[in-house]
């Protein structure tokens, strides 16, 4: 079964990301074609990148990096829940992504964003980052407006059409996640890394 991590991309006090991630998880939980787990960056206490060697070398010196690597490696696909800060994603999410390399490779990603413009500019940047990490990102994304999908900019009240879009997004994500899992399994059986 495909395993999907729903990553909360903010650690800010009063963040909206936790409610958004739980909403996505609740919609996904009724499916029987994958398992879903919320991954909260707050639980990993990652400092600013503090590994001496580049992540692509795969030699992690710090316990916090190894714990993060083990968690990310356990998934076949990801849903990134991201705010938009200054036309991009949050610094904490970018930092968490940058800690690792091979653990992301040849997997699939989808995006749920929120902000004054729906967070779409944050997702534009994340798509570029995913390409460098050999992550296939799906086209369908959810863009939640702070003005219309939140009450008083904080209480999540998503428009009804977003639930259908989440279903479509997850359909795409699981198709790509399954295909890439097969690819990874084939390469592993042949002793190939798949990132050369």
N, C-alpha and C positions, 0 to 999 in steps of 0.2 A: 504494500500500500504506500502511496506517495505521502511523504511527511512535509507539511508546510509550516514554516515559522512566520508568524505575524509580528513583525518587529515594530515596537513603539519607538519612533525616532525623535523623541523629546524627553528631556529629564527636568524641564523647567517646572518650578512650583506652579500649581494651578493650570497645568497643561491640559489641552483638549484631546491630546493623542490617546490617552488611556481609554476614554469613552469611545472614541472612534474605533480603536482596535477591538474593544469588547463587542461593539456593534457588528463589525465584520466577522468576528469569531462566532457570535450568536447566529448570524446568517449562514455561516459555513458549517456549523455543527450538525445541521440536519442532513448533510451529505454523507453517503456511505462509500465514496470513492477516494477518500483521503482522510488523513488525520491532521488536526490543526492545533497549534500551540502558540500562545502569546509569549513573546520574548520581550522583556522590558529592559532597556538599557540601564535603568536605575539599579537593577540587580547585579550588574557586572562591575561597577565601580572602575571603569576604565579611565586612567589618566590620559593626558595628552600623549600621543604615541611615544612610547619610551623603550622601544626595542632597538638595539644597536644595529641589527642586520635587517636588510629589506625583507618584507613579508614573503616575497616570492621565493626566498631561500628556505622557508619552512622551519627555521630554527628559532623557536620562541623561548626566550630566557625567563620570562616572568610568569608566575602562576596565574595572574589575571588574564594574560594573553592565552595561555593554554586552556583555561576554563571557557573563554569566549570562543576559541577555535573548536573545542569539542562540541559546544552547543551548535555553532553554525554548521559544522560538518555533519551533524545528525539530520539535517533537512535536505530535501530534494528540490524545494522551491521556497520562495519567500514572498510575502506581501509586506512592502515597506509602507508604514503609516507615517507620513511626514508633514510637519508644518512648513510654511514658507516664511523664511526670515530673510529680508533684504534680497529678494529675487532669487533665493536659493534654498537648499535644504538646511537643516540645523547643523551647526558645527559638531555637536555630539554624535550625530548619525554619520557624518562624513568621517570623523575620527574613528568610530567603531568599524566602519567599512575598511578604512585604511590599515587597520591592525593586521588584516589577514589577506591571503591571496588564494592559495589552492583550495581552501575550504569553500570558496564561492564558485569556483570554476565549473563550467558545463552544467549549470543549473538554470532555473527559470525564476523570473521576478515579475511582480505586478505592483501597482502603486495606488495608494489611497492618500490623497492630499487634502489639506484644508488651509484656508487663509482668505485674505480679502479678495483675491482673484482666484479662489479655489485651490491655490497651491500649485498651479500648473507650471510655474517657472521653477519651482523646486524639483518637480519631476523631470523637466527638461535636463537639468544638471545631472540628476540621478541616472537617467538613460545613458548619458555619455560615460559616466563612471562604470556602469554595468558592462558596457561594451569592452572596456579595457580589462575587465575581470572575467571575460568569457561567459557572461551571464546573458541569456536570451530574455529580453523583456517583452511582455505582451502589450498589444496596442491599447486594449480597453483599460481605462483608468477611471477612478472615481475622484471627482473634484468637488469638495464640499465648501460652500461659501459661508464665511463667518456671519454674513448679513442675513442669509435666507435659510441656512441649514442648522443654525444655532440660535437659541433664544438668549437674548442679551449677550451674544457673542461667546457664550460659554456652555449652555445646556444643549446637548446634541438633539436636534429634531430634524433629521434628514427628510427631504422630500421623498415621496413614495417611489418615484422612478429610480432612485439610487439603489434600491434593493434588487431590482431586475438587473441593473448594471453590474452589481457585485456578482450575481450568478453568472453573467456572461464573462466577466473578468476571470472568475475562478475556473470556468470551463476551459478558457484559453490557457490559463496557468497550469492546470493539471495535464492538459494535452502536451504542452511543451515540457513540463516537469517529468512526465512519464517517458517521453521520447529521449530526453537527455539522460535519464536514469539508465535506460537500456544502453545508450551509448557509453556511459561511464562504466557500466558493468562489463561491456564487451572489451573496452580498453583495459580495464583492470585484469580481466582474464588473460589478455595478451601481454600483460606486464608493461602497458603504455601509460604515460601520465595524461595524455590528452590535451596538454597545454603547450607542447613544443611547436 
